[in-house]
Amino acid sequence: MQTDKSQIVDLLRTRGDDAAAERADRELPDSVDIHEHGGVLGELGLDPMTLAGEFAGGGGLGNVAGT
């Protein structure tokens, strides 16, 4: 499943984790494959399976961010 890096960065900023957002912006490509980059996402505190379900289901970042 592909998603824009900006969605990942925005999610991390929404959580108040600016350091992780900056790291994601540096290390992830513009188009992120959630499964291929699952290791990095996990290190950033994101569960790749949860992201895949939320982004695929159109739930938006609010559900992933817990807001």
Buried (B, 14 or more C-beta within 10 A) or exposed (E): EEBEBEBBBBBBBBBEBEEBBEBBBEEBEEEBEBEEBBEBBEEBEBBBEBBBBBBEEEEEBEBBBEE
